[in-house]
Amino acid sequence: MSRLNQFKDNLTQGEKTFLAEYEAAVGELFNGLEARGALDKTFDKSKVERAVKLIQTSNVPVDLFKNFNILANLPERERDQILSDLDAKGFKVKNIPEQFGAVMCHMYQVMAERLKLHMVMLIDFSKLNLVDADEKPLGPIIKKLKEKFPDNKFVSFLSTEIRNAVTHYSYYFENGKLYLCEGHFDQSPKELDLSKFIIETKKLNILTESFFLIYLDKYRPNGNLVLEE
């Protein structure tokens, strides 16, 4: 079974349907990059080791999100008892919804940075006229991909609108909504229902993980990454 199909086994039917919309486009992007000589197939060992460490670090907030999600989905009586026990031990629990929202925002930021890490590992952006891509924010990377592959559906999906606000903490919660500001004193912040934000976070997570798995299935179906001598 391919790595991507193993990943799909953990998705709901709706999530599988969403991924099916973009799966072919990711493969097409790799084909286009390969045609331009901009797709890496051998990797510097030190960079791979660093990438592994960075992924391990980013897994920690993912686990934090999963833990909060378990708490949020417990039966109300059981959840209230746990919160009462935590409160008795000195944990601040009165603003748990806001804490969960902050964890969700951090989760989105983590996924955006993980996608960037996958991209700068696999794509030689110097061949696309973007030097030192790993030192740049995600925005210029997405901009360059949209410039070179304007018709690719996966590339068209990518955006930093949410990422920029959550990264710079220019967001706030009010009346069950998330407000994303361009700068701290934006007079017209973008309004996003929390349910919509959760969906957008899941979408980014699915495409981030699938991007790397599709690469592995396409170019390394029988083994690990090829390291330079």
N, C-alpha and C positions, 0 to 999 in steps of 0.2 A: 504494500500500500504506500502511496506517495506521502510525503510529509504534509502536503496541503490537505489531502483527504483525511489524515489523522487529525489535523486541526479542525476540519469541518465536522468531525464526529462530536466535537464539544460545543457546537453551535446549535442554536434553535433554528427552526425552519425559516423563520423570518430573517435571521442573520445569514443563513445560507443563501437565501434569495438575494439579499443585498450584495454579498460577495460575488455571486454569479454575474452581477451587472458589470463588475470591474475586473474580474479575473483575466479575461482575454486582453484587456487593455494593458495590464501590467506586463504580460508576455510580449505584447506589441512594443511596449516601451523598451524592453530589454533588446528586442530585435533592432529597433532603431538606434539604440546606443551602441550595439555591437557593430552595426554598419558604419558608424562614425568612428570606430576604434576607441570608444569611450567607456567600454565595459571591462572592468577588471576581472580576470579569471585566476590570477596568481596573487598571493597576498604576503605582505611582510609579516613575519612571525611576531615581531614585537607589537605591531598594530593589532593583530588578531588577539594577542594576550591582553592588550589594553581594552579592546572592545568587549572581551568577555568580562573583565572587571567592571566596566561601565554598565553592562547589562545586569550583572549581579547587583550592583548598587540600585539600579532603577527598578529591580524586582521588589525591593523593600517597600516603596510606596504602593506598588501594585498589591502586595500582601495586606498593607494597611487598608486599602480600599475594600478588599475582599472581606476583611474582618469587620469593617463598619457595615458593609452590605449584609453580612450575616446578622448582625445586631438589628439592623433596620427591618429585616424580614422575619424576625422572631414573632411568635404570637404576642399580642400586646401585654398580657399578664406577665409572661416570662421576661419580656424586654423591660417592663417597668421594675420588676424585681432586681434584675441585673443593674439597672441604672440606680436603683435605691441603694444597693450594696456598694456600688462605686462611689456614690455621693457620701456614704458613711465613711469611706476610706479617704475622703478629701479630694476626689476627682470632681472637676467642674462639669456638671451634667446639664445645667439649665439651658445651655445653648447648644445642645447636641445636634439639632438640625443644621445650625450654621457650621458646626465642626464638620459634619458630614459633607456639606456643600464645599467647604474648603478642601477637604480630601478629594472630592470629585474634581475640583479645579486643578489640584496638584496632579492628579491622575492624568488629566488631559495634557498638561504640560509635559509630563514624563513621556507619554506616548508620542507627542510631537518631537521631542528630542531623540527618542529612540528611532523614529522614522528618519530623522536627519542622520543619525549614526549609521543606519543601514545604507543610506544613500551615499554618504561620503566613503563608506567602505567599498561599495560595489561599483561606483561610478567615478571615472576619472574626469572631474569637472574641468580640468585644464584643457581637455580636448573640446570642451564646450565654451572655452574662453572665460572661465571663472577660476581664478587661481586661489589657493589656500581656502578651499570650500569648507574644510573642517573648522576653520577659525571664524567663519561667518555665521550670522543668524540663519534661521530656517528660511526667512523671507527671500533673500537673494537667491537661494538655491531653488526654491519653487519658481521664482520669477524667471530664472534661466531655463528651467525645464519647460515652462509655458512658452517661452520665446522659441525654443528649439522644437517643441512637440505640441503645437497649439491645438491639434485636433485629437489628442489622446484623452480619452475619457477619464482615466485614472489621474492624470496630471491636472486636468480641469477641475477635478474634485478638491484638490489640495488648496488649503487656505490657511492664513495665519491670523485671521480675524479674532478667533477665540483665543488662540495661543498667545498672541501679543498681550491681550488684556490680563489673562491669568498669570503670565510670566512676570509682568510688571506690577501685579497687584492693583491694577486699575479696574477693579470690579467690585460689586457689592450685591447683597441679597436684600430683597424687599418684597413683601406680600407674595411669597412663593415664586418669585422670578429672579433671574440673574441679569444684572445690568453690566454690560461691557463698555468701558470708556476708552476713547482714543485720547490718551493723556489723562491726568488725574482730574481735571476740571472740565471735562467734556460736558457741554450743556445738553447734548442730545445722545445719551448713551443708547446702545443697541439693547433692546429688551428681549429676553429669551426665557420661555417657560422652563422650569427645572426638568420637566419630563422630556422636553425637546433637547435640553443639554445632555441628559443621560444618554439619549439616543445618539447624539453627535459624538459623544465620548466612545460609545460602543463601536460606532462606524470607524472612527480613527484607529481604535485598537485592532479591529478586524483587518483593516487594510495595512496597518503597520506590520503586523505579524505575517500576513499573507505575502507581502512584498518580498520578504526575505525567503520564505518557504518556496515561493514560485521560482525564485532564482536558483535555490538549491535543487529543486526537482528538474529544472530545465538544464542546468549546467553541471551539477554534481549529483546525479541520481543515485550513484552507487558508493559514495564516500564523502569524506569531509572536504573542507576547503583545501586547495592546493597552495602550499607555502613556498615562497621563494627560497632557493638554496642559500 
